[in-house]
Amino acid sequence: MSRAKISCIYCGSEENITESDIVPDFLTNGKLRRSNVCKSCNEKCSKRFESKVSEDLRDITNHLDIKNSKSGKIPYTIATIDVEGTLFSKKITTKSDFFRGVATGERGFKKYQFGLVDGFKKRKNFTEEKLELFRNEMEVTRQFKFSENVFRSNEMLRMVAKICYEYYCRVNSIDVYQEEYKEVREFIIDNKVNKPSYADLIEIVVDNSLCENIHAAADIGGHAFSIGKEAYGREFVVFSLFGLVIYKVYMKPQPNYPFLLNELGDIFIIRADGSRTNAKTITGSLYKVKSKIPCLGLREVFSESAKYYELIMKTRYMSLRVMKKYVDRVYELVSMPATETQFDALLGYKDERLLFASLVLMKFQERKRSLILKWTIIQT
């Protein structure tokens, strides 16, 4: 049986058809792919908007341990650490890097370094007098910046449109160029919009009930899709990015008619660990909102997004396989006399075994730690 004809769904070329990551690999450890995009268009997407979004989302993708598909490593991010008023910058790949090595910062005209004392003691010419900033009790805060501008940028909107268009083609088995989707394609590849704005193609969903249902159906830090149809037939794709912001992308830019009920299909979910699942149809009006002050709704949306972002960044992610390994190691260590180094490891200073800190403290309750860790979100 001969293979069906395939052409690029962006330009129509039949040459150099490649496998496209529908959700770019820097956004998920799961793979959702389809071979219907040529090499040239794939590269255009990467260079023209995906690379910029990748940089903008480094904090959250690093926190979710999303690995680079080529290197197999988690991309680093630059963390800002507040030690009782002094800000330090530190390159972090995994969460355990927070306690490994040193961070650099300034207070007034003096430069400081922050890290575990054991690390400094290993240095040449070390003296106790150099531990000017160190005290037995201190509060350490890592700062994360949340900017709504990232989620409204031209690059982000084009990337979301690309994700939704390719997902729509996957679900509907579209593997050839079709003229009817010309407008959304031109917006994605060439940033070309024939109308005054791209509001007829993509918008941010302000339906609170829909947002709540997405959060209930999808795990923290995952992505979700659903394909819907408006009452007069125009199809759209709803995409939830990490649960932070939900976008609605129309496949064809037709006039919008307000207050018409939309039909929405089941949800397809890619969890934070890369696994997939489906959820039943969610309830949510998805009405086209008409307001004299439309930005007021968006402010409320991004206020909720900031809260959800904080929830994601406070959540510890661990697969069942990794959890079993850590549990086995914990029981191995607590069955023998514990050294200070082993205790540090169990508390998470070495291998991030924070889930088991309470178990360890029950075993060694006479020992206490004075370092207080807090995570704060700064809205910009």
HELIX and SHEET records of a PDB file:
HELIX    1   1 ASP A   25  LEU A   27  5                                   3    
HELIX    2   2 LYS A   39  CYS A   45  1                                   7    
HELIX    3   3 SER A   46  GLU A   50  3                                   5    
HELIX    4   4 SER A   51  ASP A   56  1                                   6    
HELIX    5   5 ARG A   58  HIS A   63  1                                   6    
HELIX    6   6 LYS A   95  PHE A   99  5                                   5    
HELIX    7   7 VAL A  117  LYS A  121  1                                   5    
HELIX    8   8 GLU A  128  LYS A  130  5                                   3    
HELIX    9   9 GLU A  148  ARG A  152  1                                   5    
HELIX   10  10 ASN A  154  VAL A  171  1                                  18    
HELIX   11  11 GLU A  179  TYR A  181  5                                   3    
HELIX   12  12 LYS A  182  ASP A  190  1                                   9    
HELIX   13  13 ASN A  208  ALA A  217  1                                  10    
HELIX   14  14 PRO A  294  LYS A  314  1                                  21    
HELIX   15  15 LEU A  320  VAL A  334  1                                  15    
HELIX   16  16 GLU A  340  LEU A  347  1                                   8    
HELIX   17  17 LEU A  354  PHE A  356  5                                   3    
HELIX   18  18 ALA A  357  LYS A  363  1                                   7    
SHEET    1   A 2 ILE A  17  ASP A  21  0                                        
SHEET    2   A 2 ARG A  33  CYS A  38 -1                                        
SHEET    1   B 6 LYS A 110  GLY A 115  0                                        
SHEET    2   B 6 VAL A 102  ARG A 107 -1                                        
SHEET    3   B 6 THR A  86  ILE A  92 -1                                        
SHEET    4   B 6 THR A  77  VAL A  83 -1                                        
SHEET    5   B 6 MET A 138  PHE A 146 -1                                        
SHEET    6   B 6 LEU A 371  GLN A 379  1                                        
SHEET    1   C 5 ILE A 202  ILE A 204  0                                        
SHEET    2   C 5 VAL A 245  TYR A 250 -1                                        
SHEET    3   C 5 GLU A 235  LEU A 241 -1                                        
SHEET    4   C 5 HIS A 223  LYS A 229 -1                                        
SHEET    5   C 5 GLU A 263  LEU A 264 -1                                        
SHEET    1   D 6 ILE A 202  ILE A 204  0                                        
SHEET    2   D 6 VAL A 245  TYR A 250 -1                                        
SHEET    3   D 6 GLU A 235  LEU A 241 -1                                        
SHEET    4   D 6 HIS A 223  LYS A 229 -1                                        
SHEET    5   D 6 ILE A 267  ILE A 270 -1                                        
SHEET    6   D 6 ARG A 276  ALA A 279 -1                                        
END                                                                             
